[in-house]
Amino acid sequence: MPFPSDTDPDLEIERLLADEFTRQTTGLQLIASENFTSPAVMHAVGSVLTNKYSEGYPGKRYYGGNQVVDSIEAIAIERVKSLFGADHANVQPHSGANANMCAYQALLNAGDTVLGLSLDHGGHLTHGSPVNASGKLYNFIPYKVTPGDERIDMDQVRDLALKHRPRMIVAGTTSYPRRIDPAPFRAIADEVGAYYMYDAAHLAGLIAGGAYPNPVPHADVVTFTTHKTLRGPRGGCILSTSEHAAAIDKAVFPGWQGGPLEHVIAGKAIAFREAASDAFKAYAQQVVANASALANALARNGFRLVSGGTDCHLMVVDLRPFDAELTGKEAQAVLDLAGITLNKNTIPDDPRSPFVTSGVRIGTPSVTTQGMKEPQMDTIADLIARALRDRTDDAKVAAVKAEVAALCAAFPAYPAA
Ligand SMILES: *Cc1c(COP(=O)(O)O)cnc(C)c1O
């Protein structure tokens, strides 16, 4: 049977793919959880591996025909273990959220108590939000950042651990701009007999590149996404000590997932190799240097940086000192019109709702992949400030958009198609 010839009438989807390519490459991509993955990764993700069922693990599959897939998955596992110095790796989680749920299932029973960073202070939905399965299945107790310096308060983590005796402590964040020292969490977990899980979703690329502390020597389990700073295909991964290897593998399959996405796993294998290169080390350092430069330039423009700055790839910006009337929601919408893509974000103890917010989150992984450096960060801060200051003047916003397009044209993410 030939494939039908009218699968994409009037090239409806083809045109939209081209539109999205244009959007990504003519605007500034400042969403901290996004990146540009390599053409080699995209080639793997678009390959015939998407046709294959391979439930199980290398050498232990339910269906036949998995000789090639076994080699690919085994390579991905070896590469990621070596990249992070881990005893065990499971490369099958379809996403970061799945990786977390699998890790919980491997180590916890329903109803167990877990400590995690509060969502509105930089934690993730899968760290016990009541609207997420993690918050329904487990008894999450949130810890918070200190009001004064807006940093994770290890004294509070310890006090809560002693009081609630959690079965697990979760470290790792989605919008926290500062360095997390992985060792003190281990000490507290040991003191109360808890497991220690570190969610490195955002940070995996910085860790791989040596630009952020590696939690693998300290934690029982480290989960992460492969598509954020790590710059691979969209997906998840779990690292663990040998002790938890069997439980992790069982929790992923058959616990949570069916057939693995081997086309994505091939992309992960390529990304793990890329992330082991010297060029990637330089990339990770530049991501952090660019974030510092951008944070400083935004501060000069009258914005307040939550916690006073950044040690990683992202910053959370309090808009109120710049303009008391300006909400995160409005800033996101205006900047979208100016070709600058970022997201609204709560600031710690935000007086506005999570749908409105008083802040935005900004990250430098994508623009750094494009080759931008500190001078361009100054330009970006000025463009953001101008678009927001002149937000009621359509012509001025359009002028910013034209300058954004010119800047992106000088730093193409991909060779022209
Ligand atoms: C992004 C993120 C996740 C979830 O990843 P998805 O691939 O979107 O499911 C989990 N934890 C943290 C800390 C994250 O930042």
The ligand as a Tripos MOL2 file, in Angstrom:
@<TRIPOS>MOLECULE
LIG
   15    15     1     0     0
SMALL
NO_CHARGES

@<TRIPOS>ATOM
      1 C1         11.0670   21.3000   33.0980 C.3       1 LIG1
      2 C2         11.0770   20.6500   34.4140 C.ar      1 LIG1
      3 C3         10.4690   19.4050   34.6130 C.ar      1 LIG1
      4 C4          9.5630   18.7550   33.6200 C.3       1 LIG1
      5 O1         10.0570   18.4840   32.3780 O.3       1 LIG1
      6 P1          9.0420   18.1360   31.1900 P.3       1 LIG1
      7 O2          9.9200   17.5250   30.1630 O.co2     1 LIG1
      8 O3          8.3950   19.4210   30.7930 O.co2     1 LIG1
      9 O4          8.0300   17.1700   31.7150 O.co2     1 LIG1
     10 C5         10.6360   18.7840   35.8420 C.ar      1 LIG1
     11 N1         11.3380   19.3610   36.8200 N.ar      1 LIG1
     12 C6         11.9020   20.5800   36.6740 C.ar      1 LIG1
     13 C7         12.6610   21.1620   37.8050 C.3       1 LIG1
     14 C8         11.7810   21.2550   35.4780 C.ar      1 LIG1
     15 O5         12.3260   22.4770   35.3490 O.3       1 LIG1
@<TRIPOS>BOND
     1     1     2 1
     2     2     3 ar
     3     2    14 ar
     4     3     4 1
     5     3    10 ar
     6     4     5 1
     7     5     6 1
     8     6     7 2
     9     6     8 1
    10     6     9 1
    11    10    11 ar
    12    11    12 ar
    13    12    13 1
    14    12    14 ar
    15    14    15 1
@<TRIPOS>SUBSTRUCTURE
     1 LIG1         1 GROUP 0 **** ****
